[in-house]
Structure formats: structure tokens, C-alpha cells
Amino acid sequence: MKHILLAIMTSLLLMAGGKDLRELVLTPTPQMHCANCENKIKNNMRFEKGVVKIETSVEQQTVVITYNGKKTDAKALQTAMKKIGYDTRVVSDKPVTKGEKKKK
């Protein structure tokens, strides 16, 4: 039930605040090795101010965070990752355009 509500809220936020949304792609150090690593990141980062969506990939060693650029920035999100034990490197930080939202 939580997942359905989260998906609905995410969709609404993406539609409502598209102009201010950004997508941050990070690579974590130490590397993620399992679902527990992914869950640790997702469960902690979802409470950070401005975070709309979090996707992780153990295979690609990436954390993709969609966030509201008016409420936070890449540096604050990297600091939050450091608090849970992960140093990060920014791969990209770009605005989310309407066309990209429809593809996802």
C-alpha cells in the first residue's frame, strides 16, 4: 500500500513542479553490493528536504535522485549521503524536462 501511495505522490509532484525538478546522478563509495545497500540509501534519503524520487542500481553503481531545485541542491544531497556512510561523485545534475518525465 505504501508503494502505491508513494508512486501516486511522486507522479503528482512530477506533474505539478516540473519547472523546478532536477535529476542528480551519483556514484557512491563504498560501492553498493546488495539490496540492503540500496534500501539503506532509499530509506534514509527519502526524508531529505526536496527529494521527490530515488532510484538505485547495484549493477551500474548509480543513485539517481529527482529533487526540487527550490528546496535543495546537489551539495546538500551529497552531504546527506555522507551522513549515511557514502562519499559520492556527481555524474550529472540536470533539469528534468517535460519530455523526460513522460518517458519514465
Phi and psi restraints in degrees (range 20) as a CNS / XPLOR table:
assign (resid 1 and name C) (resid 2 and name N)
       (resid 2 and name CA) (resid 2 and name C) 1.0 -59.7 20.0 2
assign (resid 2 and name N) (resid 2 and name CA)
       (resid 2 and name C) (resid 3 and name N) 1.0 -40.1 20.0 2
assign (resid 2 and name C) (resid 3 and name N)
       (resid 3 and name CA) (resid 3 and name C) 1.0 -65.6 20.0 2
assign (resid 3 and name N) (resid 3 and name CA)
       (resid 3 and name C) (resid 4 and name N) 1.0 -37.3 20.0 2
assign (resid 3 and name C) (resid 4 and name N)
       (resid 4 and name CA) (resid 4 and name C) 1.0 -67.2 20.0 2
assign (resid 4 and name N) (resid 4 and name CA)
       (resid 4 and name C) (resid 5 and name N) 1.0 -45.2 20.0 2
assign (resid 4 and name C) (resid 5 and name N)
       (resid 5 and name CA) (resid 5 and name C) 1.0 -63.1 20.0 2
assign (resid 5 and name N) (resid 5 and name CA)
       (resid 5 and name C) (resid 6 and name N) 1.0 -41.0 20.0 2
assign (resid 5 and name C) (resid 6 and name N)
       (resid 6 and name CA) (resid 6 and name C) 1.0 -62.7 20.0 2
assign (resid 6 and name N) (resid 6 and name CA)
       (resid 6 and name C) (resid 7 and name N) 1.0 -42.1 20.0 2
assign (resid 6 and name C) (resid 7 and name N)
       (resid 7 and name CA) (resid 7 and name C) 1.0 -63.9 20.0 2
assign (resid 7 and name N) (resid 7 and name CA)
       (resid 7 and name C) (resid 8 and name N) 1.0 -41.1 20.0 2
assign (resid 7 and name C) (resid 8 and name N)
       (resid 8 and name CA) (resid 8 and name C) 1.0 -65.9 20.0 2
assign (resid 8 and name N) (resid 8 and name CA)
       (resid 8 and name C) (resid 9 and name N) 1.0 -45.2 20.0 2
assign (resid 8 and name C) (resid 9 and name N)
       (resid 9 and name CA) (resid 9 and name C) 1.0 -63.1 20.0 2
assign (resid 9 and name N) (resid 9 and name CA)
       (resid 9 and name C) (resid 10 and name N) 1.0 -41.4 20.0 2
assign (resid 9 and name C) (resid 10 and name N)
       (resid 10 and name CA) (resid 10 and name C) 1.0 -61.3 20.0 2
assign (resid 10 and name N) (resid 10 and name CA)
       (resid 10 and name C) (resid 11 and name N) 1.0 -44.9 20.0 2
assign (resid 10 and name C) (resid 11 and name N)
       (resid 11 and name CA) (resid 11 and name C) 1.0 -61.5 20.0 2
assign (resid 11 and name N) (resid 11 and name CA)
       (resid 11 and name C) (resid 12 and name N) 1.0 -44.1 20.0 2
assign (resid 11 and name C) (resid 12 and name N)
       (resid 12 and name CA) (resid 12 and name C) 1.0 -64.0 20.0 2
assign (resid 12 and name N) (resid 12 and name CA)
       (resid 12 and name C) (resid 13 and name N) 1.0 -42.0 20.0 2
assign (resid 12 and name C) (resid 13 and name N)
       (resid 13 and name CA) (resid 13 and name C) 1.0 -65.5 20.0 2
assign (resid 13 and name N) (resid 13 and name CA)
       (resid 13 and name C) (resid 14 and name N) 1.0 -39.4 20.0 2
assign (resid 13 and name C) (resid 14 and name N)
       (resid 14 and name CA) (resid 14 and name C) 1.0 -64.4 20.0 2
assign (resid 14 and name N) (resid 14 and name CA)
       (resid 14 and name C) (resid 15 and name N) 1.0 -38.2 20.0 2
assign (resid 14 and name C) (resid 15 and name N)
       (resid 15 and name CA) (resid 15 and name C) 1.0 -72.9 20.0 2
assign (resid 15 and name N) (resid 15 and name CA)
       (resid 15 and name C) (resid 16 and name N) 1.0 -40.3 20.0 2
assign (resid 15 and name C) (resid 16 and name N)
       (resid 16 and name CA) (resid 16 and name C) 1.0 -75.6 20.0 2
assign (resid 16 and name N) (resid 16 and name CA)
       (resid 16 and name C) (resid 17 and name N) 1.0 -39.6 20.0 2
assign (resid 16 and name C) (resid 17 and name N)
       (resid 17 and name CA) (resid 17 and name C) 1.0 -115.0 20.0 2
assign (resid 17 and name N) (resid 17 and name CA)
       (resid 17 and name C) (resid 18 and name N) 1.0 35.4 20.0 2
assign (resid 17 and name C) (resid 18 and name N)
       (resid 18 and name CA) (resid 18 and name C) 1.0 -56.9 20.0 2
assign (resid 18 and name N) (resid 18 and name CA)
       (resid 18 and name C) (resid 19 and name N) 1.0 -32.7 20.0 2
assign (resid 18 and name C) (resid 19 and name N)
       (resid 19 and name CA) (resid 19 and name C) 1.0 -67.3 20.0 2
assign (resid 19 and name N) (resid 19 and name CA)
       (resid 19 and name C) (resid 20 and name N) 1.0 -28.8 20.0 2
assign (resid 19 and name C) (resid 20 and name N)
       (resid 20 and name CA) (resid 20 and name C) 1.0 -102.9 20.0 2
assign (resid 20 and name N) (resid 20 and name CA)
       (resid 20 and name C) (resid 21 and name N) 1.0 -0.7 20.0 2
assign (resid 20 and name C) (resid 21 and name N)
       (resid 21 and name CA) (resid 21 and name C) 1.0 -78.8 20.0 2
assign (resid 21 and name N) (resid 21 and name CA)
       (resid 21 and name C) (resid 22 and name N) 1.0 141.4 20.0 2
assign (resid 21 and name C) (resid 22 and name N)
       (resid 22 and name CA) (resid 22 and name C) 1.0 -130.9 20.0 2
assign (resid 22 and name N) (resid 22 and name CA)
       (resid 22 and name C) (resid 23 and name N) 1.0 155.2 20.0 2
assign (resid 22 and name C) (resid 23 and name N)
       (resid 23 and name CA) (resid 23 and name C) 1.0 -118.6 20.0 2
assign (resid 23 and name N) (resid 23 and name CA)
       (resid 23 and name C) (resid 24 and name N) 1.0 118.4 20.0 2
assign (resid 23 and name C) (resid 24 and name N)
       (resid 24 and name CA) (resid 24 and name C) 1.0 -106.7 20.0 2
assign (resid 24 and name N) (resid 24 and name CA)
       (resid 24 and name C) (resid 25 and name N) 1.0 125.8 20.0 2
assign (resid 24 and name C) (resid 25 and name N)
       (resid 25 and name CA) (resid 25 and name C) 1.0 -111.0 20.0 2
assign (resid 25 and name N) (resid 25 and name CA)
       (resid 25 and name C) (resid 26 and name N) 1.0 123.6 20.0 2
assign (resid 25 and name C) (resid 26 and name N)
       (resid 26 and name CA) (resid 26 and name C) 1.0 -121.7 20.0 2
assign (resid 26 and name N) (resid 26 and name CA)
       (resid 26 and name C) (resid 27 and name N) 1.0 152.4 20.0 2
assign (resid 26 and name C) (resid 27 and name N)
       (resid 27 and name CA) (resid 27 and name C) 1.0 -113.8 20.0 2
assign (resid 27 and name N) (resid 27 and name CA)
       (resid 27 and name C) (resid 28 and name N) 1.0 125.7 20.0 2
assign (resid 27 and name C) (resid 28 and name N)
       (resid 28 and name CA) (resid 28 and name C) 1.0 -89.8 20.0 2
assign (resid 28 and name N) (resid 28 and name CA)
       (resid 28 and name C) (resid 29 and name N) 1.0 149.8 20.0 2
assign (resid 28 and name C) (resid 29 and name N)
       (resid 29 and name CA) (resid 29 and name C) 1.0 -133.6 20.0 2
assign (resid 29 and name N) (resid 29 and name CA)
       (resid 29 and name C) (resid 30 and name N) 1.0 121.9 20.0 2
assign (resid 29 and name C) (resid 30 and name N)
       (resid 30 and name CA) (resid 30 and name C) 1.0 -68.4 20.0 2
assign (resid 30 and name N) (resid 30 and name CA)
       (resid 30 and name C) (resid 31 and name N) 1.0 162.6 20.0 2
assign (resid 30 and name C) (resid 31 and name N)
       (resid 31 and name CA) (resid 31 and name C) 1.0 -68.8 20.0 2
assign (resid 31 and name N) (resid 31 and name CA)
       (resid 31 and name C) (resid 32 and name N) 1.0 153.4 20.0 2
assign (resid 31 and name C) (resid 32 and name N)
       (resid 32 and name CA) (resid 32 and name C) 1.0 -78.1 20.0 2
assign (resid 32 and name N) (resid 32 and name CA)
       (resid 32 and name C) (resid 33 and name N) 1.0 137.8 20.0 2
assign (resid 32 and name C) (resid 33 and name N)
       (resid 33 and name CA) (resid 33 and name C) 1.0 -116.4 20.0 2
assign (resid 33 and name N) (resid 33 and name CA)
       (resid 33 and name C) (resid 34 and name N) 1.0 -18.8 20.0 2
assign (resid 33 and name C) (resid 34 and name N)
       (resid 34 and name CA) (resid 34 and name C) 1.0 -157.6 20.0 2
assign (resid 34 and name N) (resid 34 and name CA)
       (resid 34 and name C) (resid 35 and name N) 1.0 -179.2 20.0 2
assign (resid 34 and name C) (resid 35 and name N)
       (resid 35 and name CA) (resid 35 and name C) 1.0 -63.3 20.0 2
assign (resid 35 and name N) (resid 35 and name CA)
       (resid 35 and name C) (resid 36 and name N) 1.0 -31.3 20.0 2
assign (resid 35 and name C) (resid 36 and name N)
       (resid 36 and name CA) (resid 36 and name C) 1.0 -64.0 20.0 2
assign (resid 36 and name N) (resid 36 and name CA)
       (resid 36 and name C) (resid 37 and name N) 1.0 -38.7 20.0 2
assign (resid 36 and name C) (resid 37 and name N)
       (resid 37 and name CA) (resid 37 and name C) 1.0 -62.9 20.0 2
assign (resid 37 and name N) (resid 37 and name CA)
       (resid 37 and name C) (resid 38 and name N) 1.0 -45.8 20.0 2
assign (resid 37 and name C) (resid 38 and name N)
       (resid 38 and name CA) (resid 38 and name C) 1.0 -61.4 20.0 2
assign (resid 38 and name N) (resid 38 and name CA)
       (resid 38 and name C) (resid 39 and name N) 1.0 -44.9 20.0 2
assign (resid 38 and name C) (resid 39 and name N)
       (resid 39 and name CA) (resid 39 and name C) 1.0 -64.4 20.0 2
assign (resid 39 and name N) (resid 39 and name CA)
       (resid 39 and name C) (resid 40 and name N) 1.0 -37.5 20.0 2
assign (resid 39 and name C) (resid 40 and name N)
       (resid 40 and name CA) (resid 40 and name C) 1.0 -59.5 20.0 2
assign (resid 40 and name N) (resid 40 and name CA)
       (resid 40 and name C) (resid 41 and name N) 1.0 -44.9 20.0 2
assign (resid 40 and name C) (resid 41 and name N)
       (resid 41 and name CA) (resid 41 and name C) 1.0 -66.5 20.0 2
assign (resid 41 and name N) (resid 41 and name CA)
       (resid 41 and name C) (resid 42 and name N) 1.0 -50.0 20.0 2
assign (resid 41 and name C) (resid 42 and name N)
       (resid 42 and name CA) (resid 42 and name C) 1.0 -61.6 20.0 2
assign (resid 42 and name N) (resid 42 and name CA)
       (resid 42 and name C) (resid 43 and name N) 1.0 -45.0 20.0 2
assign (resid 42 and name C) (resid 43 and name N)
       (resid 43 and name CA) (resid 43 and name C) 1.0 -68.1 20.0 2
assign (resid 43 and name N) (resid 43 and name CA)
       (resid 43 and name C) (resid 44 and name N) 1.0 -29.5 20.0 2
assign (resid 43 and name C) (resid 44 and name N)
       (resid 44 and name CA) (resid 44 and name C) 1.0 -87.8 20.0 2
assign (resid 44 and name N) (resid 44 and name CA)
       (resid 44 and name C) (resid 45 and name N) 1.0 -39.7 20.0 2
assign (resid 44 and name C) (resid 45 and name N)
       (resid 45 and name CA) (resid 45 and name C) 1.0 -75.9 20.0 2
assign (resid 45 and name N) (resid 45 and name CA)
       (resid 45 and name C) (resid 46 and name N) 1.0 -22.5 20.0 2
assign (resid 45 and name C) (resid 46 and name N)
       (resid 46 and name CA) (resid 46 and name C) 1.0 -64.5 20.0 2
assign (resid 46 and name N) (resid 46 and name CA)
       (resid 46 and name C) (resid 47 and name N) 1.0 -19.1 20.0 2
assign (resid 46 and name C) (resid 47 and name N)
       (resid 47 and name CA) (resid 47 and name C) 1.0 -91.5 20.0 2
assign (resid 47 and name N) (resid 47 and name CA)
       (resid 47 and name C) (resid 48 and name N) 1.0 -4.2 20.0 2
assign (resid 47 and name C) (resid 48 and name N)
       (resid 48 and name CA) (resid 48 and name C) 1.0 -71.0 20.0 2
assign (resid 48 and name N) (resid 48 and name CA)
       (resid 48 and name C) (resid 49 and name N) 1.0 140.2 20.0 2
assign (resid 48 and name C) (resid 49 and name N)
       (resid 49 and name CA) (resid 49 and name C) 1.0 -58.1 20.0 2
assign (resid 49 and name N) (resid 49 and name CA)
       (resid 49 and name C) (resid 50 and name N) 1.0 130.6 20.0 2
assign (resid 49 and name C) (resid 50 and name N)
       (resid 50 and name CA) (resid 50 and name C) 1.0 89.2 20.0 2
assign (resid 50 and name N) (resid 50 and name CA)
       (resid 50 and name C) (resid 51 and name N) 1.0 -11.2 20.0 2
assign (resid 50 and name C) (resid 51 and name N)
       (resid 51 and name CA) (resid 51 and name C) 1.0 -73.5 20.0 2
assign (resid 51 and name N) (resid 51 and name CA)
       (resid 51 and name C) (resid 52 and name N) 1.0 128.0 20.0 2
assign (resid 51 and name C) (resid 52 and name N)
       (resid 52 and name CA) (resid 52 and name C) 1.0 -104.9 20.0 2
assign (resid 52 and name N) (resid 52 and name CA)
       (resid 52 and name C) (resid 53 and name N) 1.0 -40.1 20.0 2
assign (resid 52 and name C) (resid 53 and name N)
       (resid 53 and name CA) (resid 53 and name C) 1.0 -153.2 20.0 2
assign (resid 53 and name N) (resid 53 and name CA)
       (resid 53 and name C) (resid 54 and name N) 1.0 144.7 20.0 2
assign (resid 53 and name C) (resid 54 and name N)
       (resid 54 and name CA) (resid 54 and name C) 1.0 -132.3 20.0 2
assign (resid 54 and name N) (resid 54 and name CA)
       (resid 54 and name C) (resid 55 and name N) 1.0 130.8 20.0 2
assign (resid 54 and name C) (resid 55 and name N)
       (resid 55 and name CA) (resid 55 and name C) 1.0 -127.7 20.0 2
assign (resid 55 and name N) (resid 55 and name CA)
       (resid 55 and name C) (resid 56 and name N) 1.0 137.9 20.0 2
assign (resid 55 and name C) (resid 56 and name N)
       (resid 56 and name CA) (resid 56 and name C) 1.0 -125.5 20.0 2
assign (resid 56 and name N) (resid 56 and name CA)
       (resid 56 and name C) (resid 57 and name N) 1.0 154.0 20.0 2
assign (resid 56 and name C) (resid 57 and name N)
       (resid 57 and name CA) (resid 57 and name C) 1.0 -142.3 20.0 2
assign (resid 57 and name N) (resid 57 and name CA)
       (resid 57 and name C) (resid 58 and name N) 1.0 112.7 20.0 2
assign (resid 57 and name C) (resid 58 and name N)
       (resid 58 and name CA) (resid 58 and name C) 1.0 -66.6 20.0 2
assign (resid 58 and name N) (resid 58 and name CA)
       (resid 58 and name C) (resid 59 and name N) 1.0 -39.9 20.0 2
assign (resid 58 and name C) (resid 59 and name N)
       (resid 59 and name CA) (resid 59 and name C) 1.0 -61.9 20.0 2
assign (resid 59 and name N) (resid 59 and name CA)
       (resid 59 and name C) (resid 60 and name N) 1.0 -44.0 20.0 2
assign (resid 59 and name C) (resid 60 and name N)
       (resid 60 and name CA) (resid 60 and name C) 1.0 -92.9 20.0 2
assign (resid 60 and name N) (resid 60 and name CA)
       (resid 60 and name C) (resid 61 and name N) 1.0 -7.7 20.0 2
assign (resid 60 and name C) (resid 61 and name N)
       (resid 61 and name CA) (resid 61 and name C) 1.0 56.2 20.0 2
assign (resid 61 and name N) (resid 61 and name CA)
       (resid 61 and name C) (resid 62 and name N) 1.0 49.3 20.0 2
assign (resid 61 and name C) (resid 62 and name N)
       (resid 62 and name CA) (resid 62 and name C) 1.0 -129.2 20.0 2
assign (resid 62 and name N) (resid 62 and name CA)
       (resid 62 and name C) (resid 63 and name N) 1.0 151.2 20.0 2
assign (resid 62 and name C) (resid 63 and name N)
       (resid 63 and name CA) (resid 63 and name C) 1.0 -123.7 20.0 2
assign (resid 63 and name N) (resid 63 and name CA)
       (resid 63 and name C) (resid 64 and name N) 1.0 120.8 20.0 2
assign (resid 63 and name C) (resid 64 and name N)
       (resid 64 and name CA) (resid 64 and name C) 1.0 -110.1 20.0 2
assign (resid 64 and name N) (resid 64 and name CA)
       (resid 64 and name C) (resid 65 and name N) 1.0 119.4 20.0 2
assign (resid 64 and name C) (resid 65 and name N)
       (resid 65 and name CA) (resid 65 and name C) 1.0 -117.4 20.0 2
assign (resid 65 and name N) (resid 65 and name CA)
       (resid 65 and name C) (resid 66 and name N) 1.0 120.8 20.0 2
assign (resid 65 and name C) (resid 66 and name N)
       (resid 66 and name CA) (resid 66 and name C) 1.0 -93.8 20.0 2
assign (resid 66 and name N) (resid 66 and name CA)
       (resid 66 and name C) (resid 67 and name N) 1.0 126.7 20.0 2
assign (resid 66 and name C) (resid 67 and name N)
       (resid 67 and name CA) (resid 67 and name C) 1.0 -141.5 20.0 2
assign (resid 67 and name N) (resid 67 and name CA)
       (resid 67 and name C) (resid 68 and name N) 1.0 160.4 20.0 2
assign (resid 67 and name C) (resid 68 and name N)
       (resid 68 and name CA) (resid 68 and name C) 1.0 -84.5 20.0 2
assign (resid 68 and name N) (resid 68 and name CA)
       (resid 68 and name C) (resid 69 and name N) 1.0 114.4 20.0 2
assign (resid 68 and name C) (resid 69 and name N)
       (resid 69 and name CA) (resid 69 and name C) 1.0 -65.6 20.0 2
assign (resid 69 and name N) (resid 69 and name CA)
       (resid 69 and name C) (resid 70 and name N) 1.0 -16.1 20.0 2
assign (resid 69 and name C) (resid 70 and name N)
       (resid 70 and name CA) (resid 70 and name C) 1.0 -83.5 20.0 2
assign (resid 70 and name N) (resid 70 and name CA)
       (resid 70 and name C) (resid 71 and name N) 1.0 -16.0 20.0 2
assign (resid 70 and name C) (resid 71 and name N)
       (resid 71 and name CA) (resid 71 and name C) 1.0 -106.7 20.0 2
assign (resid 71 and name N) (resid 71 and name CA)
       (resid 71 and name C) (resid 72 and name N) 1.0 -21.8 20.0 2
assign (resid 71 and name C) (resid 72 and name N)
       (resid 72 and name CA) (resid 72 and name C) 1.0 -157.1 20.0 2
assign (resid 72 and name N) (resid 72 and name CA)
       (resid 72 and name C) (resid 73 and name N) 1.0 179.8 20.0 2
assign (resid 72 and name C) (resid 73 and name N)
       (resid 73 and name CA) (resid 73 and name C) 1.0 -145.3 20.0 2
assign (resid 73 and name N) (resid 73 and name CA)
       (resid 73 and name C) (resid 74 and name N) 1.0 175.2 20.0 2
assign (resid 73 and name C) (resid 74 and name N)
       (resid 74 and name CA) (resid 74 and name C) 1.0 -60.2 20.0 2
assign (resid 74 and name N) (resid 74 and name CA)
       (resid 74 and name C) (resid 75 and name N) 1.0 -40.3 20.0 2
assign (resid 74 and name C) (resid 75 and name N)
       (resid 75 and name CA) (resid 75 and name C) 1.0 -62.9 20.0 2
assign (resid 75 and name N) (resid 75 and name CA)
       (resid 75 and name C) (resid 76 and name N) 1.0 -42.7 20.0 2
assign (resid 75 and name C) (resid 76 and name N)
       (resid 76 and name CA) (resid 76 and name C) 1.0 -65.4 20.0 2
assign (resid 76 and name N) (resid 76 and name CA)
       (resid 76 and name C) (resid 77 and name N) 1.0 -37.5 20.0 2
assign (resid 76 and name C) (resid 77 and name N)
       (resid 77 and name CA) (resid 77 and name C) 1.0 -70.1 20.0 2
assign (resid 77 and name N) (resid 77 and name CA)
       (resid 77 and name C) (resid 78 and name N) 1.0 -36.8 20.0 2
assign (resid 77 and name C) (resid 78 and name N)
       (resid 78 and name CA) (resid 78 and name C) 1.0 -65.2 20.0 2
assign (resid 78 and name N) (resid 78 and name CA)
       (resid 78 and name C) (resid 79 and name N) 1.0 -38.6 20.0 2
assign (resid 78 and name C) (resid 79 and name N)
       (resid 79 and name CA) (resid 79 and name C) 1.0 -62.7 20.0 2
assign (resid 79 and name N) (resid 79 and name CA)
       (resid 79 and name C) (resid 80 and name N) 1.0 -41.3 20.0 2
assign (resid 79 and name C) (resid 80 and name N)
       (resid 80 and name CA) (resid 80 and name C) 1.0 -64.0 20.0 2
assign (resid 80 and name N) (resid 80 and name CA)
       (resid 80 and name C) (resid 81 and name N) 1.0 -39.3 20.0 2
assign (resid 80 and name C) (resid 81 and name N)
       (resid 81 and name CA) (resid 81 and name C) 1.0 -64.2 20.0 2
assign (resid 81 and name N) (resid 81 and name CA)
       (resid 81 and name C) (resid 82 and name N) 1.0 -39.0 20.0 2
assign (resid 81 and name C) (resid 82 and name N)
       (resid 82 and name CA) (resid 82 and name C) 1.0 -63.3 20.0 2
assign (resid 82 and name N) (resid 82 and name CA)
       (resid 82 and name C) (resid 83 and name N) 1.0 -36.5 20.0 2
assign (resid 82 and name C) (resid 83 and name N)
       (resid 83 and name CA) (resid 83 and name C) 1.0 -62.5 20.0 2
assign (resid 83 and name N) (resid 83 and name CA)
       (resid 83 and name C) (resid 84 and name N) 1.0 -28.1 20.0 2
assign (resid 83 and name C) (resid 84 and name N)
       (resid 84 and name CA) (resid 84 and name C) 1.0 -98.2 20.0 2
assign (resid 84 and name N) (resid 84 and name CA)
       (resid 84 and name C) (resid 85 and name N) 1.0 9.8 20.0 2
assign (resid 84 and name C) (resid 85 and name N)
       (resid 85 and name CA) (resid 85 and name C) 1.0 102.4 20.0 2
assign (resid 85 and name N) (resid 85 and name CA)
       (resid 85 and name C) (resid 86 and name N) 1.0 13.6 20.0 2
assign (resid 85 and name C) (resid 86 and name N)
       (resid 86 and name CA) (resid 86 and name C) 1.0 -123.7 20.0 2
assign (resid 86 and name N) (resid 86 and name CA)
       (resid 86 and name C) (resid 87 and name N) 1.0 119.5 20.0 2
assign (resid 86 and name C) (resid 87 and name N)
       (resid 87 and name CA) (resid 87 and name C) 1.0 -77.9 20.0 2
assign (resid 87 and name N) (resid 87 and name CA)
       (resid 87 and name C) (resid 88 and name N) 1.0 150.3 20.0 2
assign (resid 87 and name C) (resid 88 and name N)
       (resid 88 and name CA) (resid 88 and name C) 1.0 -136.6 20.0 2
assign (resid 88 and name N) (resid 88 and name CA)
       (resid 88 and name C) (resid 89 and name N) 1.0 155.9 20.0 2
assign (resid 88 and name C) (resid 89 and name N)
       (resid 89 and name CA) (resid 89 and name C) 1.0 -121.1 20.0 2
assign (resid 89 and name N) (resid 89 and name CA)
       (resid 89 and name C) (resid 90 and name N) 1.0 133.4 20.0 2
assign (resid 89 and name C) (resid 90 and name N)
       (resid 90 and name CA) (resid 90 and name C) 1.0 -78.3 20.0 2
assign (resid 90 and name N) (resid 90 and name CA)
       (resid 90 and name C) (resid 91 and name N) 1.0 122.4 20.0 2
assign (resid 90 and name C) (resid 91 and name N)
       (resid 91 and name CA) (resid 91 and name C) 1.0 -87.8 20.0 2
assign (resid 91 and name N) (resid 91 and name CA)
       (resid 91 and name C) (resid 92 and name N) 1.0 -44.3 20.0 2
assign (resid 91 and name C) (resid 92 and name N)
       (resid 92 and name CA) (resid 92 and name C) 1.0 -158.8 20.0 2
assign (resid 92 and name N) (resid 92 and name CA)
       (resid 92 and name C) (resid 93 and name N) 1.0 155.7 20.0 2
assign (resid 92 and name C) (resid 93 and name N)
       (resid 93 and name CA) (resid 93 and name C) 1.0 -147.3 20.0 2
assign (resid 93 and name N) (resid 93 and name CA)
       (resid 93 and name C) (resid 94 and name N) 1.0 102.2 20.0 2
assign (resid 93 and name C) (resid 94 and name N)
       (resid 94 and name CA) (resid 94 and name C) 1.0 -136.3 20.0 2
assign (resid 94 and name N) (resid 94 and name CA)
       (resid 94 and name C) (resid 95 and name N) 1.0 156.9 20.0 2
assign (resid 94 and name C) (resid 95 and name N)
       (resid 95 and name CA) (resid 95 and name C) 1.0 -67.2 20.0 2
assign (resid 95 and name N) (resid 95 and name CA)
       (resid 95 and name C) (resid 96 and name N) 1.0 146.5 20.0 2
assign (resid 95 and name C) (resid 96 and name N)
       (resid 96 and name CA) (resid 96 and name C) 1.0 -90.2 20.0 2
assign (resid 96 and name N) (resid 96 and name CA)
       (resid 96 and name C) (resid 97 and name N) 1.0 124.0 20.0 2
assign (resid 96 and name C) (resid 97 and name N)
       (resid 97 and name CA) (resid 97 and name C) 1.0 -97.1 20.0 2
assign (resid 97 and name N) (resid 97 and name CA)
       (resid 97 and name C) (resid 98 and name N) 1.0 162.8 20.0 2
assign (resid 97 and name C) (resid 98 and name N)
       (resid 98 and name CA) (resid 98 and name C) 1.0 -58.9 20.0 2
assign (resid 98 and name N) (resid 98 and name CA)
       (resid 98 and name C) (resid 99 and name N) 1.0 -39.2 20.0 2
assign (resid 98 and name C) (resid 99 and name N)
       (resid 99 and name CA) (resid 99 and name C) 1.0 -63.2 20.0 2
assign (resid 99 and name N) (resid 99 and name CA)
       (resid 99 and name C) (resid 100 and name N) 1.0 -37.1 20.0 2
assign (resid 99 and name C) (resid 100 and name N)
       (resid 100 and name CA) (resid 100 and name C) 1.0 -68.6 20.0 2
assign (resid 100 and name N) (resid 100 and name CA)
       (resid 100 and name C) (resid 101 and name N) 1.0 -36.4 20.0 2
assign (resid 100 and name C) (resid 101 and name N)
       (resid 101 and name CA) (resid 101 and name C) 1.0 -63.5 20.0 2
assign (resid 101 and name N) (resid 101 and name CA)
       (resid 101 and name C) (resid 102 and name N) 1.0 -38.0 20.0 2
assign (resid 101 and name C) (resid 102 and name N)
       (resid 102 and name CA) (resid 102 and name C) 1.0 -68.0 20.0 2
assign (resid 102 and name N) (resid 102 and name CA)
       (resid 102 and name C) (resid 103 and name N) 1.0 -31.6 20.0 2
assign (resid 102 and name C) (resid 103 and name N)
       (resid 103 and name CA) (resid 103 and name C) 1.0 -69.2 20.0 2
assign (resid 103 and name N) (resid 103 and name CA)
       (resid 103 and name C) (resid 104 and name N) 1.0 -31.4 20.0 2
